[in-house]
Amino acid sequence: MENNEQAPRPGAGSAPRPMHPEGEHRVREFVNSLRRLAHPEHEDREALASLRRGLSRPPGEDPALDRYIAPYLGPECRLPDRWFYVVGSLFGLYSDASGNNRSLGESFRGADAERESTRARFLTLLACDSDDLPGQLRHAISLLKAHEAPVNWEQLLRDLLCWEQEERTVQRRWARHFFYQPRPEQKGTDDDE
């Protein structure tokens, strides 16, 4: 590096590190499989109930979920598979397939962000470590379901796979999406008269 170049600041970017194409493919295929289970024309209620029951055990410890999740991990999957189990179980709780928001922060903003209890739940979620995250996500998704706020399941899984980044990139992006308030346009300046 030349003397006049500055090293990038840790966490200066707004997106988590890019995922390997194989991982991206697994995420997309997995979430598409969940959406097929919840498709209104041929909803698989038994599968969704099995996924929901996964919320009562630590991620990956309910063998009933393996048939829905393991095929998307592959024999040599390098991704932390616990997050696939978490997202699968949360999807069973709230199988909204219409979410195309940018993050869970944006979902929370759409779920009555002005209420102190919603804000407190969101801040608790941002502050928790990966061990407490599955339980906090269960509460969070229940709140979003109560408010019929959409969830982008693909993005949620991508974000969970990057949750432990030292720079807290995911958490900071969620916070920006939750707290962002567009500035009202200025009306009637002196030059307009």
MDTraj code that builds the backbone (N, CA, C; nanometers):
import mdtraj as md
import numpy as np

residues = "MET GLU ASN ASN GLU GLN ALA PRO ARG PRO GLY ALA GLY SER ALA PRO ARG PRO MET HIS PRO GLU GLY GLU HIS ARG VAL ARG GLU PHE VAL ASN SER LEU ARG ARG LEU ALA HIS PRO GLU HIS GLU ASP ARG GLU ALA LEU ALA SER LEU ARG ARG GLY LEU SER ARG PRO PRO GLY GLU ASP PRO ALA LEU ASP ARG TYR ILE ALA PRO TYR LEU GLY PRO GLU CYS ARG LEU PRO ASP ARG TRP PHE TYR VAL VAL GLY SER LEU PHE GLY LEU TYR SER ASP ALA SER GLY ASN ASN ARG SER LEU GLY GLU SER PHE ARG GLY ALA ASP ALA GLU ARG GLU SER THR ARG ALA ARG PHE LEU THR LEU LEU ALA CYS ASP SER ASP ASP LEU PRO GLY GLN LEU ARG HIS ALA ILE SER LEU LEU LYS ALA HIS GLU ALA PRO VAL ASN TRP GLU GLN LEU LEU ARG ASP LEU LEU CYS TRP GLU GLN GLU GLU ARG THR VAL GLN ARG ARG TRP ALA ARG HIS PHE PHE TYR GLN PRO ARG PRO GLU GLN LYS GLY THR ASP ASP ASP GLU".split()
xyz = np.array([
    [0.0855, -0.1179, 0.0000],
    [0.0000, 0.0000, 0.0000],
    [0.0894, 0.1232, 0.0000],
    [0.0558, 0.2199, -0.0848],
    [0.1342, 0.3424, -0.0915],
    [0.1046, 0.4285, 0.0301],
    [0.1941, 0.5223, 0.0573],
    [0.1802, 0.6072, 0.1754],
    [0.0528, 0.6902, 0.1762],
    [0.0036, 0.7315, 0.0589],
    [-0.1140, 0.8179, 0.0561],
    [-0.2458, 0.7389, 0.0604],
    [-0.2384, 0.6062, 0.0573],
    [-0.3599, 0.5257, 0.0661],
    [-0.3899, 0.4961, 0.2120],
    [-0.5164, 0.4949, 0.2435],
    [-0.5573, 0.4602, 0.3790],
    [-0.6143, 0.3197, 0.3781],
    [-0.5870, 0.2460, 0.4827],
    [-0.6466, 0.1134, 0.4964],
    [-0.7956, 0.1306, 0.5231],
    [-0.8785, 0.0417, 0.4678],
    [-1.0220, 0.0528, 0.4944],
    [-1.0519, 0.0328, 0.6424],
    [-1.1473, 0.1075, 0.6933],
    [-1.1894, 0.0931, 0.8316],
    [-1.2618, -0.0398, 0.8481],
    [-1.2418, -0.1103, 0.9578],
    [-1.3174, -0.2326, 0.9802],
    [-1.4662, -0.2014, 0.9845],
    [-1.5432, -0.2782, 0.9112],
    [-1.6880, -0.2603, 0.9122],
    [-1.7359, -0.1390, 0.8379],
    [-1.6511, -0.0765, 0.7566],
    [-1.6917, 0.0448, 0.6874],
    [-1.8002, 0.0180, 0.5854],
    [-1.8063, -0.1021, 0.5302],
    [-1.9090, -0.1363, 0.4319],
    [-2.0436, -0.1564, 0.4984],
    [-2.1492, -0.1547, 0.4199],
    [-2.2821, -0.1700, 0.4763],
    [-2.3381, -0.3097, 0.4580],
    [-2.2673, -0.3974, 0.3909],
    [-2.3176, -0.5314, 0.3681],
    [-2.2200, -0.6332, 0.4247],
    [-2.2742, -0.7480, 0.4693],
    [-2.1837, -0.8526, 0.5155],
    [-2.0950, -0.9000, 0.4022],
    [-1.9892, -0.9680, 0.4400],
    [-1.9003, -1.0229, 0.3379],
    [-1.9806, -1.1069, 0.2405],
    [-1.9452, -1.1012, 0.1110],
    [-2.0220, -1.1790, 0.0135],
    [-2.0112, -1.3282, 0.0420],
    [-2.1208, -1.3962, 0.0179],
    [-2.1259, -1.5392, 0.0396],
    [-2.0730, -1.6112, -0.0838],
    [-2.0088, -1.7215, -0.0627],
    [-1.9614, -1.8061, -0.1717],
    [-2.0831, -1.8463, -0.2563],
    [-2.0687, -1.8538, -0.3892],
    [-2.1831, -1.8880, -0.4751],
    [-2.2533, -2.0181, -0.4347],
    [-2.1781, -2.1168, -0.3886],
    [-2.2386, -2.2418, -0.3438],
    [-2.3300, -2.2173, -0.2239],
    [-2.2840, -2.1358, -0.1301],
    [-2.3658, -2.1027, -0.0137],
    [-2.4892, -2.0245, -0.0529],
    [-2.4727, -1.9304, -0.1436],
    [-2.5865, -1.8508, -0.1915],
    [-2.6912, -1.9413, -0.2566],
    [-2.6442, -2.0371, -0.3350],
    [-2.7345, -2.1312, -0.4011],
    [-2.8106, -2.2132, -0.2967],
    [-2.7398, -2.2603, -0.1936],
    [-2.8046, -2.3398, -0.0884],
    [-2.9099, -2.2579, -0.0144],
    [-2.8798, -2.1333, 0.0147],
    [-2.9757, -2.0464, 0.0833],
    [-3.1009, -2.0293, -0.0021],
    [-3.0838, -1.9960, -0.1267],
    [-3.1966, -1.9717, -0.2165],
    [-3.2825, -2.0979, -0.2328],
    [-3.2166, -2.2122, -0.2572],
    [-3.2898, -2.3377, -0.2752],
    [-3.3639, -2.3780, -0.1480],
    [-3.3004, -2.3589, -0.0338],
    [-3.3634, -2.3940, 0.0931],
    [-3.4894, -2.3106, 0.1162],
    [-3.4795, -2.1800, 0.0995],
    [-3.5960, -2.0944, 0.1237],
    [-3.7048, -2.1229, 0.0200],
    [-3.6678, -2.1503, -0.1025],
    [-3.7688, -2.1877, -0.2016],
    [-3.8409, -2.3154, -0.1619],
    [-3.7685, -2.4096, -0.1015],
    [-3.8335, -2.5329, -0.0558],
    [-3.9332, -2.5030, 0.0561],
    [-3.8987, -2.4099, 0.1446],
    [-3.9921, -2.3706, 0.2499],
    [-4.1166, -2.3065, 0.1900],
    [-4.0969, -2.2220, 0.0928],
    [-4.2115, -2.1553, 0.0294],
    [-4.3044, -2.2565, -0.0376],
    [-4.2461, -2.3608, -0.0965],
    [-4.3296, -2.4648, -0.1586],
    [-4.4159, -2.5348, -0.0538],
    [-4.3611, -2.5554, 0.0660],
    [-4.4390, -2.6187, 0.1725],
    [-4.5596, -2.5341, 0.2128],
    [-4.5482, -2.4034, 0.2007],
    [-4.6537, -2.3120, 0.2443],
    [-4.7398, -2.2605, 0.1289],
    [-4.7171, -2.3098, 0.0082],
    [-4.7926, -2.2606, -0.1074],
    [-4.9418, -2.2837, -0.0846],
    [-5.0249, -2.1810, -0.1019],
    [-5.1680, -2.1925, -0.0705],
    [-5.2404, -2.3057, -0.1446],
    [-5.1986, -2.3362, -0.2642],
    [-5.2691, -2.4392, -0.3414],
    [-5.2375, -2.5803, -0.2947],
    [-5.1247, -2.6006, -0.2315],
    [-5.0896, -2.7340, -0.1822],
    [-5.0036, -2.7234, -0.0551],
    [-5.0583, -2.6523, 0.0422],
    [-4.9880, -2.6319, 0.1690],
    [-4.9673, -2.7656, 0.2404],
    [-4.8486, -2.7888, 0.2888],
    [-4.8154, -2.9100, 0.3628],
    [-4.8181, -2.8765, 0.5117],
    [-4.9367, -2.8862, 0.5699],
    [-4.9544, -2.8480, 0.7104],
    [-4.8721, -2.9355, 0.8046],
    [-4.8582, -3.0617, 0.7700],
    [-4.7794, -3.1525, 0.8538],
    [-4.6329, -3.1090, 0.8578],
    [-4.5796, -3.0738, 0.7428],
    [-4.4401, -3.0288, 0.7370],
    [-4.4223, -2.8990, 0.8143],
    [-4.5146, -2.8040, 0.7966],
    [-4.5043, -2.6769, 0.8689],
    [-4.5147, -2.6985, 1.0201],
    [-4.6001, -2.7920, 1.0624],
    [-4.6110, -2.8229, 1.2060],
    [-4.4814, -2.8848, 1.2573],
    [-4.4200, -2.9724, 1.1782],
    [-4.2910, -3.0317, 1.2184],
    [-4.1852, -2.9239, 1.2330],
    [-4.1818, -2.8318, 1.1374],
    [-4.0848, -2.7224, 1.1441],
    [-4.1083, -2.6377, 1.2696],
    [-4.2345, -2.6077, 1.2968],
    [-4.2679, -2.5276, 1.4154],
    [-4.2228, -2.5966, 1.5438],
    [-4.2409, -2.7285, 1.5505],
    [-4.1994, -2.8028, 1.6703],
    [-4.0493, -2.7915, 1.6938],
    [-3.9738, -2.7623, 1.5896],
    [-3.8302, -2.7440, 1.6058],
    [-3.7946, -2.6274, 1.6952],
    [-3.8888, -2.5375, 1.7193],
    [-3.8629, -2.4224, 1.8063],
    [-3.8482, -2.4638, 1.9528],
    [-3.8975, -2.5825, 1.9866],
    [-3.8938, -2.6250, 2.1262],
    [-3.7634, -2.6951, 2.1642],
    [-3.6734, -2.7130, 2.0674],
    [-3.5458, -2.7807, 2.0943],
    [-3.4319, -2.6960, 2.0386],
    [-3.3108, -2.7201, 2.0867],
    [-3.1965, -2.6480, 2.0293],
    [-3.1850, -2.6768, 1.8793],
    [-3.1380, -2.5792, 1.8018],
    [-3.1288, -2.5960, 1.6561],
    [-3.0529, -2.7228, 1.6168],
    [-3.1143, -2.8004, 1.5284],
    [-3.0512, -2.9206, 1.4761],
    [-3.0699, -3.0439, 1.5610],
    [-3.1392, -3.0339, 1.6747],
    [-3.1540, -3.1487, 1.7636],
    [-3.2872, -3.2208, 1.7485],
    [-3.3723, -3.1764, 1.6584],
    [-3.4988, -3.2451, 1.6328],
    [-3.4860, -3.3202, 1.5014],
    [-3.4738, -3.4536, 1.5066],
    [-3.4525, -3.5300, 1.3836],
    [-3.5682, -3.5204, 1.2843],
    [-3.6858, -3.4805, 1.3306],
    [-3.7998, -3.4665, 1.2391],
    [-3.7763, -3.3560, 1.1363],
    [-3.6886, -3.2632, 1.1675],
    [-3.6620, -3.1527, 1.0749],
    [-3.5609, -3.1893, 0.9666],
    [-3.4827, -3.2933, 0.9908],
    [-3.3769, -3.3281, 0.8962],
    [-3.4282, -3.3505, 0.7545],
    [-3.5435, -3.4112, 0.7406],
    [-3.5937, -3.4387, 0.6050],
    [-3.6232, -3.3111, 0.5260],
    [-3.6484, -3.2006, 0.5959],
    [-3.6783, -3.0739, 0.5282],
    [-3.5550, -2.9856, 0.5124],
    [-3.4534, -3.0085, 0.5943],
    [-3.3397, -2.9172, 0.5983],
    [-3.2104, -2.9802, 0.5476],
    [-3.1814, -3.1011, 0.5890],
    [-3.0546, -3.1655, 0.5537],
    [-3.0271, -3.1710, 0.4035],
    [-3.1270, -3.1938, 0.3169],
    [-3.0962, -3.1995, 0.1731],
    [-3.0337, -3.0707, 0.1188],
    [-3.0541, -2.9600, 0.1868],
    [-3.0028, -2.8320, 0.1382],
    [-2.8674, -2.7972, 0.1981],
    [-2.8222, -2.8795, 0.2893],
    [-2.6916, -2.8558, 0.3493],
    [-2.5814, -2.9240, 0.2694],
    [-2.6117, -3.0368, 0.2114],
    [-2.5117, -3.1102, 0.1349],
    [-2.4147, -3.1817, 0.2269],
    [-2.3415, -3.2788, 0.1738],
    [-2.2519, -3.3583, 0.2587],
    [-2.1310, -3.2809, 0.3095],
    [-2.0911, -3.1777, 0.2392],
    [-1.9706, -3.1019, 0.2763],
    [-2.0025, -2.9546, 0.3014],
    [-2.1214, -2.9266, 0.3498],
    [-2.1622, -2.7874, 0.3691],
    [-2.0691, -2.7180, 0.4680],
    [-2.0200, -2.6012, 0.4294],
    [-1.9302, -2.5232, 0.5154],
    [-2.0046, -2.4128, 0.5896],
    [-2.1344, -2.4039, 0.5672],
    [-2.2124, -2.3013, 0.6346],
    [-2.2563, -2.3533, 0.7716],
    [-2.2712, -2.2647, 0.8696],
    [-2.3201, -2.3084, 1.0007],
    [-2.4646, -2.3577, 0.9886],
    [-2.4832, -2.4885, 0.9894],
    [-2.6147, -2.5445, 0.9595],
    [-2.7204, -2.5110, 1.0636],
    [-2.6814, -2.4712, 1.1833],
    [-2.7820, -2.4392, 1.2854],
    [-2.8771, -2.3298, 1.2392],
    [-2.8277, -2.2362, 1.1573],
    [-2.9145, -2.1264, 1.1140],
    [-3.0186, -2.1730, 1.0137],
    [-2.9897, -2.2776, 0.9382],
    [-3.0908, -2.3357, 0.8502],
    [-3.2046, -2.3942, 0.9347],
    [-3.1684, -2.4615, 1.0441],
    [-3.2704, -2.5177, 1.1335],
    [-3.3511, -2.4068, 1.2005],
    [-3.2856, -2.3018, 1.2412],
    [-3.3558, -2.1896, 1.3045],
    [-3.4537, -2.1265, 1.2060],
    [-3.4079, -2.0937, 1.0874],
    [-3.4955, -2.0291, 0.9890],
    [-3.6090, -2.1229, 0.9479],
    [-3.5802, -2.2509, 0.9307],
    [-3.6863, -2.3463, 0.8979],
    [-3.7940, -2.3491, 1.0048],
    [-3.7528, -2.3527, 1.1307],
    [-3.8492, -2.3548, 1.2408],
    [-3.9278, -2.2250, 1.2493],
    [-3.8605, -2.1132, 1.2310],
    [-3.9299, -1.9837, 1.2338],
    [-4.0279, -1.9718, 1.1182],
    [-3.9909, -2.0247, 1.0030],
    [-4.0815, -2.0243, 0.8882],
    [-4.2063, -2.1055, 0.9208],
    [-4.1896, -2.2182, 0.9903],
    [-4.3056, -2.2974, 1.0312],
    [-4.3995, -2.2182, 1.1211],
    [-4.3434, -2.1273, 1.2007],
    [-4.4229, -2.0414, 1.2880],
    [-4.4981, -1.9341, 1.2095],
    [-4.4338, -1.8788, 1.1089],
    [-4.4912, -1.7666, 1.0318],
    [-4.4486, -1.7818, 0.8871],
    [-4.5273, -1.8535, 0.8121],
    [-4.4879, -1.8888, 0.6755],
    [-4.5266, -1.7821, 0.5732],
    [-4.4974, -1.6579, 0.6054],
    [-4.5206, -1.5491, 0.5113],
    [-4.4152, -1.5568, 0.4019],
    [-4.4597, -1.5735, 0.2774],
    [-4.3647, -1.5889, 0.1667],
    [-4.3554, -1.4630, 0.0812],
    [-4.4177, -1.3546, 0.1256],
    [-4.4231, -1.2362, 0.0405],
    [-4.3196, -1.1299, 0.0754],
    [-4.2397, -1.1529, 0.1756],
    [-4.1471, -1.0492, 0.2196],
    [-4.0330, -1.0271, 0.1228],
    [-4.0133, -0.9039, 0.0842],
    [-3.8987, -0.8692, -0.0006],
    [-3.8252, -0.7495, 0.0581],
    [-3.8401, -0.7315, 0.1884],
    [-3.7725, -0.6206, 0.2545],
    [-3.6235, -0.6494, 0.2658],
    [-3.5478, -0.5479, 0.3005],
    [-3.4022, -0.5576, 0.2997],
    [-3.3453, -0.6260, 0.4223],
    [-3.4167, -0.6251, 0.5334],
    [-3.3641, -0.6861, 0.6553],
    [-3.4759, -0.6991, 0.7573],
    [-3.4447, -0.7681, 0.8665],
    [-3.5417, -0.7791, 0.9742],
    [-3.5649, -0.6425, 1.0392],
    [-3.4677, -0.5536, 1.0309],
    [-3.4870, -0.4176, 1.0812],
    [-3.6003, -0.3476, 1.0085],
    [-3.6068, -0.3656, 0.8791],
    [-3.7149, -0.3054, 0.8009],
    [-3.8486, -0.3715, 0.8346],
    [-3.8476, -0.5016, 0.8589],
    [-3.9704, -0.5705, 0.9008],
    [-4.0211, -0.5119, 1.0327],
    [-3.9302, -0.4921, 1.1275],
    [-3.9685, -0.4346, 1.2565],
    [-4.0221, -0.2931, 1.2407],
    [-3.9632, -0.2160, 1.1523],
    [-4.0113, -0.0796, 1.1317],
    [-4.1560, -0.0819, 1.0856],
    [-4.1931, -0.1832, 1.0079],
    [-4.3308, -0.1955, 0.9618],
    [-4.4248, -0.2524, 1.0669],
    [-4.3709, -0.2938, 1.1799],
    [-4.4516, -0.3561, 1.2854],
    [-4.4693, -0.2609, 1.4031],
    [-4.5229, -0.1442, 1.3769],
    [-4.5518, -0.0495, 1.4833],
    [-4.4255, -0.0092, 1.5590],
    [-4.3295, 0.0448, 1.4864],
    [-4.1999, 0.0815, 1.5436],
    [-4.2094, 0.1909, 1.6487],
    [-4.3192, 0.2625, 1.6524],
    [-4.3339, 0.3702, 1.7505],
    [-4.3636, 0.3167, 1.8904],
    [-4.4120, 0.1948, 1.8998],
    [-4.4399, 0.1363, 2.0320],
    [-4.3092, 0.1053, 2.1032],
    [-4.3040, 0.1395, 2.2284],
    [-4.1831, 0.1157, 2.3075],
    [-4.1517, -0.0332, 2.3175],
    [-4.2547, -0.1173, 2.3272],
    [-4.2303, -0.2613, 2.3396],
    [-4.1690, -0.3186, 2.2116],
    [-4.2100, -0.2681, 2.0969],
    [-4.1517, -0.3125, 1.9694],
    [-4.0065, -0.2695, 1.9625],
    [-3.9805, -0.1452, 1.9991],
    [-3.8433, -0.0937, 1.9985],
    [-3.7551, -0.1721, 2.0951],
    [-3.8076, -0.2028, 2.2132],
    [-3.7309, -0.2779, 2.3128],
    [-3.7006, -0.4193, 2.2627],
    [-3.7976, -0.4830, 2.2008],
    [-3.7765, -0.6178, 2.1466],
    [-3.6678, -0.6139, 2.0400],
    [-3.6717, -0.5123, 1.9549],
    [-3.5734, -0.4998, 1.8477],
    [-3.4336, -0.4764, 1.9045],
    [-3.4213, -0.3881, 2.0021],
    [-3.2904, -0.3604, 2.0612],
    [-3.2341, -0.4828, 2.1339],
    [-3.3207, -0.5599, 2.1968],
    [-3.2772, -0.6843, 2.2605],
    [-3.2230, -0.7803, 2.1560],
    [-3.2901, -0.7882, 2.0444],
    [-3.2467, -0.8751, 1.9352],
    [-3.1091, -0.8328, 1.8837],
    [-3.0892, -0.7039, 1.8633],
    [-2.9603, -0.6546, 1.8146],
    [-2.8459, -0.6832, 1.9112],
    [-2.8751, -0.6815, 2.0390],
    [-2.7701, -0.6952, 2.1397],
    [-2.7346, -0.8395, 2.1729],
    [-2.8163, -0.9337, 2.1317],
    [-2.7913, -1.0704, 2.1793],
    [-2.6823, -1.1408, 2.1004],
    [-2.6192, -1.2359, 2.1665],
    [-2.5151, -1.3146, 2.1010],
    [-2.5792, -1.4328, 2.0291],
    [-2.4996, -1.5060, 1.9559],
    [-2.5547, -1.6123, 1.8723],
    [-2.6164, -1.7260, 1.9539],
    [-2.5754, -1.7439, 2.0790],
    [-2.6362, -1.8480, 2.1619],
    [-2.7797, -1.8130, 2.2008],
    [-2.8053, -1.6859, 2.2263],
    [-2.9395, -1.6416, 2.2658],
    [-3.0267, -1.6056, 2.1464],
    [-2.9682, -1.5949, 2.0307],
    [-3.0400, -1.5472, 1.9127],
    [-3.1606, -1.6326, 1.8734],
    [-3.1532, -1.7662, 1.8733],
    [-3.2721, -1.8434, 1.8335],
    [-3.3959, -1.8118, 1.9170],
    [-3.3811, -1.8026, 2.0488],
    [-3.4952, -1.7698, 2.1347],
    [-3.5469, -1.6293, 2.1109],
    [-3.4550, -1.5346, 2.0944],
    [-3.4968, -1.3968, 2.0676],
    [-3.5658, -1.3847, 1.9318],
    [-3.5175, -1.4609, 1.8346],
    [-3.5818, -1.4581, 1.7027],
    [-3.7233, -1.5148, 1.7092],
    [-3.7439, -1.6147, 1.7929],
    [-3.8793, -1.6699, 1.8066],
    [-3.9748, -1.5606, 1.8543],
    [-3.9332, -1.4849, 1.9553],
    [-4.0172, -1.3744, 2.0036],
    [-4.0352, -1.2683, 1.8950],
    [-3.9275, -1.2390, 1.8242],
    [-3.9328, -1.1364, 1.7198],
    [-4.0287, -1.1763, 1.6078],
    [-4.0186, -1.2998, 1.5614],
    [-4.1052, -1.3443, 1.4523],
    [-4.2501, -1.3508, 1.4989],
    [-4.2742, -1.3872, 1.6235],
    [-4.4109, -1.3856, 1.6778],
    [-4.4679, -1.2441, 1.6744],
    [-4.3870, -1.1460, 1.7116],
    [-4.4307, -1.0060, 1.7075],
    [-4.4602, -0.9641, 1.5636],
    [-4.3718, -0.9994, 1.4710],
    [-4.3934, -0.9627, 1.3302],
    [-4.5191, -1.0294, 1.2759],
    [-4.5429, -1.1528, 1.3143],
    [-4.6637, -1.2227, 1.2710],
    [-4.7882, -1.1509, 1.3233],
    [-4.7859, -1.1100, 1.4495],
    [-4.8998, -1.0396, 1.5091],
    [-4.9315, -0.9105, 1.4340],
    [-4.8292, -0.8486, 1.3776],
    [-4.8477, -0.7231, 1.3030],
    [-4.8554, -0.7462, 1.1520],
    [-4.8520, -0.8732, 1.1116],
    [-4.8548, -0.9106, 0.9697],
    [-4.7463, -0.8397, 0.8894],
    [-4.6311, -0.8235, 0.9520],
    [-4.5162, -0.7616, 0.8850],
    [-4.4433, -0.8688, 0.8053],
    [-4.4091, -0.8421, 0.6809],
    [-4.3429, -0.9446, 0.5992],
    [-4.2000, -0.9715, 0.6450],
    [-4.1534, -1.0921, 0.6153],
    [-4.0172, -1.1324, 0.6472],
    [-3.9521, -1.1814, 0.5190],
    [-3.8333, -1.1335, 0.4919],
    [-3.7548, -1.1825, 0.3785],
    [-3.6688, -1.2972, 0.4331],
    [-3.7158, -1.4196, 0.4140],
    [-3.6514, -1.5358, 0.4741],
    [-3.5123, -1.5609, 0.4181],
    [-3.4938, -1.5373, 0.2896],
    [-3.3591, -1.5545, 0.2320],
    [-3.2609, -1.4588, 0.2971],
    [-3.2994, -1.3327, 0.3070],
    [-3.2101, -1.2337, 0.3661],
    [-3.1863, -1.2618, 0.5136],
    [-3.2900, -1.3074, 0.5829],
    [-3.2718, -1.3404, 0.7241],
    [-3.1677, -1.4511, 0.7390],
    [-3.1756, -1.5551, 0.6571],
    [-3.0778, -1.6635, 0.6662],
    [-2.9375, -1.6140, 0.6323],
    [-2.9255, -1.5340, 0.5276],
    [-2.7937, -1.4771, 0.4939],
    [-2.7387, -1.3971, 0.6115],
    [-2.8243, -1.3166, 0.6726],
    [-2.7811, -1.2333, 0.7845],
    [-2.7385, -1.3175, 0.9046],
    [-2.8122, -1.4236, 0.9335],
    [-2.7760, -1.5085, 1.0471],
    [-2.6429, -1.5784, 1.0229],
    [-2.6174, -1.6146, 0.8998],
    [-2.4901, -1.6786, 0.8673],
    [-2.3721, -1.5837, 0.8892],
    [-2.4005, -1.4533, 0.8934],
    [-2.2953, -1.3520, 0.9141],
    [-2.3070, -1.2836, 1.0503],
    [-2.3932, -1.3321, 1.1366],
    [-2.4238, -1.2647, 1.2640],
    [-2.3007, -1.2409, 1.3502],
    [-2.2076, -1.3337, 1.3485],
    [-2.0939, -1.3246, 1.4395],
    [-1.9760, -1.2462, 1.3831],
    [-1.9948, -1.1758, 1.2736],
    [-1.8848, -1.0942, 1.2220],
    [-1.8435, -0.9926, 1.3277],
    [-1.7160, -0.9808, 1.3449],
    [-1.6618, -0.8916, 1.4470],
    [-1.7115, -0.7474, 1.4297],
    [-1.7310, -0.7062, 1.3064],
    [-1.7709, -0.5680, 1.2789],
    [-1.9191, -0.5414, 1.3065],
    [-1.9959, -0.6480, 1.3380],
    [-2.1411, -0.6363, 1.3627],
    [-2.2125, -0.5697, 1.2451],
    [-2.1704, -0.6049, 1.1273],
    [-2.2255, -0.5458, 1.0054],
    [-2.3754, -0.5682, 0.9941],
    [-2.4192, -0.6888, 1.0207],
    [-2.5619, -0.7214, 1.0096],
    [-2.6418, -0.6392, 1.1100],
    [-2.5985, -0.6383, 1.2337],
    [-2.6720, -0.5662, 1.3368],
    [-2.6810, -0.4172, 1.3053],
    [-2.5719, -0.3601, 1.2557],
    [-2.5731, -0.2169, 1.2225],
    [-2.6667, -0.1891, 1.1043],
    [-2.6697, -0.2786, 1.0067],
    [-2.7594, -0.2603, 0.8913],
    [-2.9049, -0.2708, 0.9362],
    [-2.9349, -0.3675, 1.0225],
    [-3.0709, -0.3796, 1.0743],
    [-3.1113, -0.2520, 1.1483],
    [-3.0204, -0.1989, 1.2283],
    [-3.0505, -0.0767, 1.3038],
    [-3.0788, 0.0392, 1.2085],
    [-2.9986, 0.0536, 1.1043],
    [-3.0235, 0.1612, 1.0070],
    [-3.1606, 0.1448, 0.9430],
    [-3.1968, 0.0224, 0.9064],
    [-3.3267, -0.0004, 0.8420],
    [-3.4432, 0.0236, 0.9380],
    [-3.4215, 0.0008, 1.0671],
    [-3.5277, 0.0218, 1.1650],
    [-3.5441, 0.1695, 1.2001],
    [-3.4339, 0.2373, 1.2256],
    [-3.4409, 0.3742, 1.2757],
    [-3.4464, 0.4810, 1.1671],
    [-3.4234, 0.4447, 1.0440],
    [-3.4210, 0.5430, 0.9353],
    [-3.5546, 0.6158, 0.9251],
    [-3.5476, 0.7448, 0.9209],
    [-3.6654, 0.8292, 0.9012],
    [-3.6377, 0.9216, 0.7838],
    [-3.7127, 0.9093, 0.6756],
    [-3.6887, 1.0004, 0.5635],
    [-3.7117, 1.1447, 0.6083],
    [-3.6277, 1.2306, 0.5606],
    [-3.6418, 1.3720, 0.5946],
    [-3.7555, 1.4309, 0.5128],
    [-3.8405, 1.5089, 0.5789],
    [-3.9478, 1.5735, 0.5029],
    [-3.8874, 1.6730, 0.4040],
    [-3.9474, 1.6803, 0.2887],
    [-3.8966, 1.7743, 0.1878],
    [-3.9215, 1.9164, 0.2360],
    [-3.8234, 2.0009, 0.2119],
    [-3.8354, 2.1411, 0.2495],
    [-3.9361, 2.2093, 0.1590],
    [-4.0318, 2.2785, 0.2184],
    [-4.1317, 2.3509, 0.1396],
    [-4.1117, 2.4998, 0.1581],
    [-4.1247, 2.5715, 0.0495],
    [-4.1239, 2.7174, 0.0525],
    [-3.9970, 2.7804, 0.1058],
    [-3.8898, 2.7745, 0.0339],
    [-3.7676, 2.8442, 0.0754],
    [-3.7771, 2.9886, 0.0284],
    [-3.6839, 3.0703, 0.0741],
    [-3.6847, 3.2132, 0.0359],
    [-3.6728, 3.2303, -0.1139],
    [-3.6025, 3.1418, -0.1823],
    [-3.5857, 3.1548, -0.3260],
    [-3.7140, 3.1289, -0.4033],
    [-3.8108, 3.0597, -0.3397],
    [-3.9343, 3.0254, -0.4092],
    [-4.0277, 3.1444, -0.4187],
    [-4.0122, 3.2425, -0.3342],
    [-4.1057, 3.3540, -0.3321],
    [-4.0881, 3.4471, -0.4482],
])
top = md.Topology()
chain = top.add_chain()
for i, resn in enumerate(residues, 1):
    res = top.add_residue(resn, chain, resSeq=i)
    for name in ("N", "CA", "C"):
        top.add_atom(name, md.element.get_by_symbol(name[0]), res)
traj = md.Trajectory(xyz[None], top)
